[in-house]
């Protein structure tokens, strides 16, 4: 289907009914604010569905007691946010769906602005600007581009809100799944969230598939959500890098590169990929995360036949070349990693080398 045909077939996001889907795991400390903000939107939402990913805390009881209008879908086993999001998309009554993580609090006017942005850019996904809940004057997530080594280059990451680049509705390539207004049919057309990733880089993976298939993604810079504390044991918010996150980083980055990038892009990137892997290996060694790193690589090798089958399916969707999507930098690194002088020097050197290599080979991608 051509871009014009896709636009014609999609209901107008400004007036269409919208379902909200909240993905929850162990979110008892977040749900009251998250669901309360959605309920406060009133008739802007036709329904609110809470998909619980086999939580063991008191979040479900809280939701049942405090928000009786919210429909609850309780999963039997913990499959990760990708499984829960796909289930929520299937359960939603409407094509336009507001996907919300349990640690996000949407501002009262944000959904209206997301609707307008999706219409303005004819986008399959419109995302708000996420700010830190504890420091709402600072940006957390605000769209991204795709680094050729398999990382998101985040816009305005940790930037003061008054200094953040971009006004109005901005076209972006990568989305971050804190809160998203999505065209469910578009996501399904490219395979939805990859449930085998479980956690981490699923945003890059789905964004890249949407973009290579010709769909557009936008960020509504004046639509705000507050992002709370993340998922314990997975999110990197303190000084200690979680072991499970190291495993998923090691495995998932290899999966999304092999599945989504063109062969020529991968071949041209080999020196940079090796360099990045050496640096990342050194980080895991220093952080005592070598075990999770190696387990991630072994799991990727065991899953290789499945990833190659996925690759064939993904490449059949392609209408946009990698050279139009991939960038050489800058690397986005958490401030915790840059606080130590040696780590900062290594990161800046790595970024410069990766940028330099891509400037040489991009024309051939």
Secondary structure, DSSP 8 states (H G I E B T S, - for coil): --HHHHHHHS--TTTS-EEEEEEESS-HHHHHHHHHHHHTTGGG-SEEEEEE-S--SSHHHHHHHH-TTSEEEE-SS---HHHHHHHHHHH-SSSEEEEEETTEEE-TTHHHHHHHHHHHTT-SEEEEEEEESTTTTBEEE--EEEETTTEEEETTTT-BGGG----SEEEESB--TTEEEEEHHHHHHTT-S-TTS-SSSHHHHHHHHHHHTT--EEEEEEEEEEE----TTTS--SSS--HHHHHHHHHHHHHHHHHHS-HHHHHHHHHHHHHHHHHHHHHHHHTT-HHHHHHHHHHHHHTHHHHHHHHHHHHTT--S-GGGTEE-------HHHHSSHHHHHHHHHHHHHHHHHHHHHGGG-
